[in-house]
Every structure is written in structure tokens, then in C-alpha cells.
Amino acid sequence: MSILFSSKSIGKLELPNRIIRAASHEGLADERGRPTEQQFRFYEGFVNGGVGLIITGYAGVMKEGKSALRNMTMIDSDDLIPSHRQLVDRIHNIGGRIILQIAHCGRQTWSGETGMPLVAPSAIQCNFYRELPEKIKEEEIFEVIKNFGKAAYRAREAGYDGIEIHGAHGYLLSTFLSRHANKREDQWGGSHKNRFRIVGEILKKVKQETEKDFPVFLKLNTYERARLGIKEKDCLQFAKMAEETSSCDALELSCGTNEGGFIMARGEFPTKGIITYLRPFCEFNRPMKHLVRCIVAPLAKIIQPPFTEGYNLKTAQKVKQSVSIPVITLGGMRSKKIMEEAVESDKTDFVSMARPLIQEPDLPNKFRMGKSEKALCNNCNICVVAADTQPIQCYSKSTIF
Ligand SMILES: Cc1cc2nc3c(=O)[nH]c(=O)nc-3n(C[C@H](O)[C@H](O)[C@H](O)COP(=O)(O)O)c2cc1C
């Protein structure tokens, strides 16, 4: 039997195999951020398809950190617990496991969406959202820590098998970790220890608000495209610091930020998707389309690193060698053989996938039964662009885009 289908535990959570569904924003919650019937069915598909664990799309811990993407799931109030419990029960009833990813979007959102000024470690705008955030005050940092704790408490009350703290992709916590976005000179900026402080405090708070054995994962960037952005050596330090808190049960490794373009996902520059997305904001006449197709897209191709399978694996392996908690590697996992080899040779304990499972939620079963050797996903990235306005699905053959 393939090692991908051997069980392994993360803390007290026993997983039947090594394939995890990585967090991907669903855009399926209702106007208050409650999980809906559509979301229940969407997640049931992964259990029926054989994934070992579902990590949900990001859920907001407070209104100030709400996503600008369509219909974010929220976990910022106790009255949301029953709807989350319904989702968890549906997954548990069919034998699945599910953990909730919790996040604060920081400067990667719009105040029009949150109804409040954006906050970030320093008053530096994200060049994708292009809205100047306020430098978060110390008392507000403590408020954020408290809210992550409360969100974890609610997740446990709802019955989730654990939580994942989103410390990657340019959201609030990852901006604290990055010298590119964090220019603070107080105890929350400067050295690695100071930049990690908010994450460390959240990890500890989350354990206090739940139980010592409630599984807590942390998602980190292996690298960001910015001169002072996170690099492999920073990732290694933060991974060790996370382990040293004794409050982190697993690390998931990804990369990139919104302003860094498509390095998080890599693959195609979704020209058609971007044109469709921008249509409501500007008149797309022929010369404009031509500009995107002939100049922006080829330029993006030159600038962005090429898609290679398992593009975070090299760093993940180094992290795996330096910590003893389980490591989950994400990013470009496509071939069964590469995933098997990665687990077999101890480069990673688990692999996780986002785009391939949007297209084929039953990919793990296909691998197990020998019906597929490689995901069908061609990294067209239309799902990434569509997430702003459309519910999650594979749009590679859609006529909308
Ligand atoms: C539609 C879509 C939504 C995503 N939403 C999230 C999210 O909510 N939280 C998160 O940590 N990552 C999110 N991601 C990033 C993925 O978890 C992952 O890092 C990225 O897609 C690369 O992995 P892949 O090659 O398996 O797709 C999203 C990706 C996609 C395609």
C-alpha cells in the first residue's frame, strides 16, 4: 500500500491518510458569515473523496479583519457556534475530520468591507489592495490576540477537530513576521523574536481558551517576493519558535502574498479571468484587452517563478529536519509519485492541496484505487481570481470567464 494511505497523528488527532485539503476560501457563507447548506455539501464531497483532513477556508476572528472576498465565513461571535456545529456534525456523521482556519486579513482587505480603518503593523499599504492601513496600536494588538483566542474557543465548542492559525499569504500575522511590512521599533517589530511575538502569544492564548490537547496548526510562508520579505532562513527560525511555544501541533508551509502576484499559486496568469473581474470597474475596450493579453500577461510570466511540482518542498524538508512537530507541505502538489516520494523520504509528514481538490474532490480515492496518477488541475488560476466574486469551484471550462 502507498505510504500516502498510512495513518499518522497530529497531536491527539489521528488522520487516516497523508492527504489534506488545504484552506481555500469558499465564498459560500451567508451574509452574517454563517456556514450554509451549500458549504456543508461542498465539504462532504472531500470526505466522500477520501481526504484525511479538511482545513476550511479562512474564517474571520473579528470584523476589522474581514476579507474583501465574497461571503467570508465568520467566527467572531458566540451566536455563530450552532451553524458551525451543523457543519462539523455533517462531516463527523460521514466519518470525516475538519479543522477551522482562523484569520485576520490586516491590510489585505478594504475598509469598505470591514466598516473600519484597516490595520497593519506599520502604516504601509499593500500594493494589491492599495489602501493605507493604520499602524495598529499596542492595545489593539492585545485585542487581536484575545479575539484569536475566542475564535478558537468557539471552534472547539462547535466540535471542530482543531484550528489552523493563518500566519501566511500577507494577512495580518504574516505582515508582523515580515520585515517588508513590519517597521515597528517596539516589542512587536525588529528582531525575529519580536516579529514572532504576536503569533507566539496567539498560540498560547488559543491553548488557554481550549485545552492543551486541542490540535492547533500554524500556516507559515516559506518565502515572499519582496527584498525584505520572509525568506527560507526566516521561515526556519519562525518554525522553531512556534515549536518552542509548546502550543503548536503542526506547521503547514505555503508561500507568497497578494501583492507578490501569483507566486502563492503559480501557473497561468489568468488573463480571461482578470478581464472578467475588472469589467465592472472599467470599460474593457479592445485596446485594453490587448494590453492585458500582450503586455501584462507575458510580463507576469517573466516575473513570476515558474510552476514546478511541490514548490515549497525544499524548504519544507529543511523545516522538517529542524522541528519535531509534524510538517504539512502545500503548493503545487500534483503527482501521486512526487507526494509519495516526499512522505517516504521523510521530507514532509503530510501533503496538502487546494486547487487540485477544487476540481477533483475525489482525487485521494482515485490515487488509492489506481485510477489516477496525477491531478487534472492545469493551474489556470481562474479559481483564484473568481474567489473575489464567485463561489468556489473549478472555472477552467466555465463560460463565465
Ligand atoms: C480559490 C482559492 C482560495 C484560497 N483561499 C485560501 C484561504 O482561505 N486560506 C489560505 O490559507 N489559503 C488559501 N488559498 C491558498 C491555498 O491554500 C494554497 O496555498 C495555494 O492554492 C497553493 O496550493 P495548490 O497548488 O495546492 O493550489 C486559496 C487558494 C485558492 C485557489
The ligand as a Gaussian input file, in Angstrom:
#p B3LYP/6-31G(d) Opt

LIG

0 1
 C       -9.735000      29.704000      -4.599000
 C       -8.654000      29.714000      -3.572000
 C       -8.923000      30.202000      -2.298000
 C       -7.920000      30.173000      -1.305000
 N       -8.224000      30.556000      -0.028000
 C       -7.317000      30.389000       0.965000
 C       -7.681000      30.580000       2.323000
 O       -8.826000      30.872000       2.675000
 N       -6.703000      30.403000       3.260000
 C       -5.427000      30.029000       2.931000
 O       -4.594000      29.875000       3.816000
 N       -5.076000      29.812000       1.653000
 C       -5.985000      29.960000       0.671000
 N       -5.644000      29.672000      -0.625000
 C       -4.262000      29.257000      -0.929000
 C       -4.106000      27.753000      -0.925000
 O       -4.318000      27.210000       0.362000
 C       -2.729000      27.314000      -1.446000
 O       -1.751000      27.961000      -0.666000
 C       -2.440000      27.630000      -2.916000
 O       -3.593000      27.462000      -3.716000
 C       -1.334000      26.716000      -3.481000
 O       -1.656000      25.370000      -3.340000
 P       -2.176000      24.447000      -4.573000
 O       -1.085000      24.361000      -5.577000
 O       -2.480000      23.115000      -3.929000
 O       -3.393000      25.117000      -5.125000
 C       -6.626000      29.689000      -1.626000
 C       -6.371000      29.214000      -2.920000
 C       -7.350000      29.204000      -3.872000
 C       -7.056000      28.643000      -5.226000

